[in-house]
Amino acid sequence: MKIGIIGATGYGGAEIVRILRSHPYVDECILYSSSDEGVPYHQSYPHLFKLTDQILKPIEIERIAGEIDFLFMAAPPGVSSRLTPQLDSYDVPVIDLSGDLRIKNPDVYENWYKRDSAPRHVLEKAVYGLSELNREEIKTATYIANPGCFPTAVLLGLAPLIKNGLANESFIIVDAKTGVSGAGRKVSVGTHFSEVNDNFKIYKVNEHQHTPEIEQVLGSWDPACQPITFSTHLAPMTRGIMATIYTELKESMTVDRLQRVFSDFYKDSYFVRVRKSGEFPATKEVYGSNFCDIGVAVDERTNRVTIVAVIDNLMKGAAGQAVQNFNLMNGWSETAGLDFTPIYP
């Protein structure tokens, strides 16, 4: 199978290239760029020298549609909303890693992303690619809206309680931390080494664009869900997300029962690892992998639950989940090309 990647020079695109080089069903990756066309790919990523001789090609939709079987859109927001409609007349499945196809209400998207939405008919075709929760829809989809990194960790952490009607829908607080690679490769003062090193800061307070995405999915699971409190922090590390989630139970529950709820919910999900009681994951333990590790605790004094979910933001939070969805869409094992261990230390 020939795979196209638009936005291959970004971190997410580079991770897709890394994964697909060893994918058993991929014959070739063809890389496209709007800024570096004609340039050897290894000039963007010298670690790929002698591993690939790809030359970055220009983004010409008709040509792309004629030379690939499948397309990953790993470009920043605003690109997919413009290009995906142009592919509508071609039989090319698309997985979009940006936020352009995730929000079903164009007005909500434009309010949070401050740019024009994709056309409604494209949004209606797009399936939200949270792999463990939407497997059957993903298998028959043409367009996949790959979830955001924060929403992936948060939603996987909350799903067992919300889907089972066990959590107070009006009390959900998320305190999330991310590594600097989540901001992408573009140079900025906020991600400069001397600004980030030895520092820890909150950002986009009550304004993060992943908020409506999380609320949209929670509302689809349980219409009674209320707006959440969602805070994001930048940590002095390259990769990783830790989402610490607080909610209140509708009924008293022991930690053993809570543990069973989570373990049973994910018993058939290879990439979600529920830790044993009293054990909580660290970001380093999923580094470079497609795993989401979850630890849970209940405070019997307050009847509140603490959920800790960790992922690698570039893998399960982006490229890894995109390839997992690619596998589902093609009827292959979810682990194809992804069954490698985390990097440690």
HUDA-V458083 format. One record per residue. N is the residue number from 0. RES is the residue in three letters. PSI is psi as a letter, one per 40 degrees, with the letter a starting at -180 (none if undefined). Layout:
n = {N;N}
res = {RES;RES}
psi = {PSI;PSI}
This chain:
n = {0;1;2;3;4;5;6;7;8;9;10;11;12;13;14;15;16;17;18;19;20;21;22;23;24;25;26;27;28;29;30;31;32;33;34;35;36;37;38;39;40;41;42;43;44;45;46;47;48;49;50;51;52;53;54;55;56;57;58;59;60;61;62;63;64;65;66;67;68;69;70;71;72;73;74;75;76;77;78;79;80;81;82;83;84;85;86;87;88;89;90;91;92;93;94;95;96;97;98;99;100;101;102;103;104;105;106;107;108;109;110;111;112;113;114;115;116;117;118;119;120;121;122;123;124;125;126;127;128;129;130;131;132;133;134;135;136;137;138;139;140;141;142;143;144;145;146;147;148;149;150;151;152;153;154;155;156;157;158;159;160;161;162;163;164;165;166;167;168;169;170;171;172;173;174;175;176;177;178;179;180;181;182;183;184;185;186;187;188;189;190;191;192;193;194;195;196;197;198;199;200;201;202;203;204;205;206;207;208;209;210;211;212;213;214;215;216;217;218;219;220;221;222;223;224;225;226;227;228;229;230;231;232;233;234;235;236;237;238;239;240;241;242;243;244;245;246;247;248;249;250;251;252;253;254;255;256;257;258;259;260;261;262;263;264;265;266;267;268;269;270;271;272;273;274;275;276;277;278;279;280;281;282;283;284;285;286;287;288;289;290;291;292;293;294;295;296;297;298;299;300;301;302;303;304;305;306;307;308;309;310;311;312;313;314;315;316;317;318;319;320;321;322;323;324;325;326;327;328;329;330;331;332;333;334;335;336;337;338;339;340;341;342;343;344}
res = {MET;LYS;ILE;GLY;ILE;ILE;GLY;ALA;THR;GLY;TYR;GLY;GLY;ALA;GLU;ILE;VAL;ARG;ILE;LEU;ARG;SER;HIS;PRO;TYR;VAL;ASP;GLU;CYS;ILE;LEU;TYR;SER;SER;SER;ASP;GLU;GLY;VAL;PRO;TYR;HIS;GLN;SER;TYR;PRO;HIS;LEU;PHE;LYS;LEU;THR;ASP;GLN;ILE;LEU;LYS;PRO;ILE;GLU;ILE;GLU;ARG;ILE;ALA;GLY;GLU;ILE;ASP;PHE;LEU;PHE;MET;ALA;ALA;PRO;PRO;GLY;VAL;SER;SER;ARG;LEU;THR;PRO;GLN;LEU;ASP;SER;TYR;ASP;VAL;PRO;VAL;ILE;ASP;LEU;SER;GLY;ASP;LEU;ARG;ILE;LYS;ASN;PRO;ASP;VAL;TYR;GLU;ASN;TRP;TYR;LYS;ARG;ASP;SER;ALA;PRO;ARG;HIS;VAL;LEU;GLU;LYS;ALA;VAL;TYR;GLY;LEU;SER;GLU;LEU;ASN;ARG;GLU;GLU;ILE;LYS;THR;ALA;THR;TYR;ILE;ALA;ASN;PRO;GLY;CYS;PHE;PRO;THR;ALA;VAL;LEU;LEU;GLY;LEU;ALA;PRO;LEU;ILE;LYS;ASN;GLY;LEU;ALA;ASN;GLU;SER;PHE;ILE;ILE;VAL;ASP;ALA;LYS;THR;GLY;VAL;SER;GLY;ALA;GLY;ARG;LYS;VAL;SER;VAL;GLY;THR;HIS;PHE;SER;GLU;VAL;ASN;ASP;ASN;PHE;LYS;ILE;TYR;LYS;VAL;ASN;GLU;HIS;GLN;HIS;THR;PRO;GLU;ILE;GLU;GLN;VAL;LEU;GLY;SER;TRP;ASP;PRO;ALA;CYS;GLN;PRO;ILE;THR;PHE;SER;THR;HIS;LEU;ALA;PRO;MET;THR;ARG;GLY;ILE;MET;ALA;THR;ILE;TYR;THR;GLU;LEU;LYS;GLU;SER;MET;THR;VAL;ASP;ARG;LEU;GLN;ARG;VAL;PHE;SER;ASP;PHE;TYR;LYS;ASP;SER;TYR;PHE;VAL;ARG;VAL;ARG;LYS;SER;GLY;GLU;PHE;PRO;ALA;THR;LYS;GLU;VAL;TYR;GLY;SER;ASN;PHE;CYS;ASP;ILE;GLY;VAL;ALA;VAL;ASP;GLU;ARG;THR;ASN;ARG;VAL;THR;ILE;VAL;ALA;VAL;ILE;ASP;ASN;LEU;MET;LYS;GLY;ALA;ALA;GLY;GLN;ALA;VAL;GLN;ASN;PHE;ASN;LEU;MET;ASN;GLY;TRP;SER;GLU;THR;ALA;GLY;LEU;ASP;PHE;THR;PRO;ILE;TYR;PRO}
psi = {h;h;h;i;h;h;f;e;e;i;d;d;d;d;d;d;d;d;d;e;d;e;h;e;e;h;d;i;h;h;h;i;i;e;d;f;h;e;h;h;d;e;d;d;g;d;e;e;h;e;d;i;f;h;h;h;i;i;g;h;d;d;d;d;d;e;e;i;e;i;h;h;h;f;i;i;i;d;d;d;d;d;d;d;d;d;e;d;e;i;g;h;i;h;h;h;e;a;e;d;e;d;h;d;h;d;d;d;d;d;d;d;e;f;i;i;i;i;i;d;d;d;d;d;d;h;h;h;f;g;d;d;d;f;d;d;d;d;d;e;i;d;h;h;g;h;i;i;d;d;d;d;d;d;d;d;d;d;d;d;d;d;d;e;f;e;i;h;e;e;g;h;h;h;h;i;i;i;i;d;e;d;e;a;e;h;h;i;d;d;e;i;d;e;d;d;h;f;i;h;i;i;i;f;h;e;e;h;e;e;d;d;d;d;d;d;d;d;d;d;d;h;e;e;h;i;i;i;h;h;h;i;i;h;i;g;i;d;i;i;h;h;h;h;h;h;i;h;i;e;i;i;h;i;d;d;d;d;d;d;d;d;d;d;d;f;d;e;h;d;e;h;h;h;i;i;h;e;h;h;i;i;d;d;e;e;h;e;i;e;i;h;h;h;i;i;i;h;h;e;d;e;f;i;i;h;h;h;h;i;i;h;d;e;c;d;e;c;d;d;d;d;d;d;d;d;d;d;d;e;f;i;h;d;e;h;e;e;g;i;i;i;h;h;none}
